[in-house]
Amino acid sequence: MILTRSNSKKLRQHPELESMYRCICKAVPFDFITDNRSEYCMRLRVVRFQIAEGVYENIITNLPEKEFSLEQIMSCHIFLAIFYIDYLCRLTPKEQ
């Protein structure tokens, strides 16, 4: 995916990759597009794994497949889910 601020096809650095371009509104903060760099190439990976019978979780990540296996991403996801649930439980007033 190539992110840019302009929808103009004339300003694209890689017109042969037209289907990969996505425009980001100028009102949306994005530090990787500057006056000196008008485009930002982003590689995304979609992983899907089963979390229960007939229930799947879809994750979009920029972690490369060669360095991060599906099992590693699942482990991180489970850890973060447990951490988040614990955090939410601490925010909820306890009944006495």
C-alpha positions as CSV (number, residue, x, y, z in Angstrom):
1,M,0.0,0.0,0.0
2,I,1.3,3.4,-0.9
3,L,-0.1,6.3,1.2
4,T,-0.2,9.9,-0.2
5,R,-1.9,13.2,0.5
6,S,-2.8,13.8,-3.1
7,N,-5.4,12.0,-5.3
8,S,-3.8,13.4,-8.4
9,K,-2.5,10.6,-10.7
10,K,0.0,13.1,-12.2
11,L,1.9,13.5,-8.9
12,R,2.4,9.8,-8.3
13,Q,6.0,8.5,-8.2
14,H,4.9,5.0,-9.3
15,P,2.0,5.3,-11.7
16,E,2.4,1.6,-12.6
17,L,1.2,0.7,-9.1
18,E,-2.0,2.7,-9.3
19,S,-4.1,0.1,-7.5
20,M,-1.8,0.3,-4.4
21,Y,-2.4,4.0,-3.8
22,R,-4.5,5.3,-0.9
23,C,-5.1,8.9,-0.2
24,I,-4.9,10.3,3.4
25,C,-6.9,13.5,4.1
26,K,-4.6,16.4,5.0
27,A,-6.6,16.9,8.2
28,V,-5.4,13.5,9.4
29,P,-2.1,13.6,11.2
30,F,0.5,11.3,9.6
31,D,4.2,12.0,10.4
32,F,5.6,9.8,7.7
33,I,4.4,12.1,4.8
34,T,6.2,15.4,4.8
35,D,7.1,18.2,2.4
36,N,10.2,16.2,1.4
37,R,8.5,12.8,1.2
38,S,5.1,12.8,-0.5
39,E,4.5,9.1,-0.4
40,Y,4.9,6.4,2.2
41,C,5.0,2.7,1.3
42,M,3.4,0.4,3.9
43,R,3.4,-3.3,3.9
44,L,0.6,-5.0,5.8
45,R,0.0,-8.6,6.6
46,V,-3.4,-10.2,7.4
47,V,-3.3,-13.2,9.7
48,R,-6.3,-15.2,10.8
49,F,-6.5,-17.8,13.6
50,Q,-9.2,-19.7,15.3
51,I,-10.0,-18.7,18.9
52,A,-13.0,-21.0,19.5
53,E,-15.1,-23.4,17.5
54,G,-16.3,-21.5,14.5
55,V,-14.8,-18.2,15.8
56,Y,-11.9,-16.6,14.2
57,E,-9.7,-13.5,15.0
58,N,-8.3,-11.4,12.1
59,I,-5.2,-9.3,12.8
60,I,-3.7,-6.8,10.5
61,T,0.0,-6.2,11.2
62,N,3.2,-4.8,9.7
63,L,5.3,-7.6,11.3
64,P,7.1,-9.5,8.5
65,E,6.2,-13.2,8.1
66,K,9.9,-14.3,8.0
67,E,10.6,-12.8,11.4
68,F,7.2,-13.3,13.2
69,S,5.4,-16.6,12.9
70,L,1.7,-17.0,13.2
71,E,2.3,-18.7,16.6
72,Q,4.3,-15.7,17.9
73,I,1.5,-13.3,16.8
74,M,-1.1,-15.5,18.5
75,S,0.9,-15.5,21.7
76,C,1.3,-11.7,21.7
77,H,-2.4,-11.3,20.9
78,I,-3.5,-13.6,23.7
79,F,-1.1,-11.9,26.2
80,L,-2.5,-8.4,25.2
81,A,-6.1,-9.7,25.5
82,I,-5.5,-11.0,29.0
83,F,-3.7,-7.8,30.0
84,Y,-6.5,-5.7,28.6
85,I,-9.2,-7.7,30.4
86,D,-7.2,-7.4,33.7
87,Y,-6.9,-3.7,33.1
88,L,-10.7,-3.3,32.5
89,C,-11.4,-5.4,35.7
90,R,-9.3,-3.0,37.7
91,L,-11.3,0.0,36.4
92,T,-14.6,-1.5,37.4
93,P,-15.6,-0.7,41.0
94,K,-15.6,-3.9,43.1
95,E,-18.7,-4.9,44.9
96,Q,-18.3,-5.3,48.6
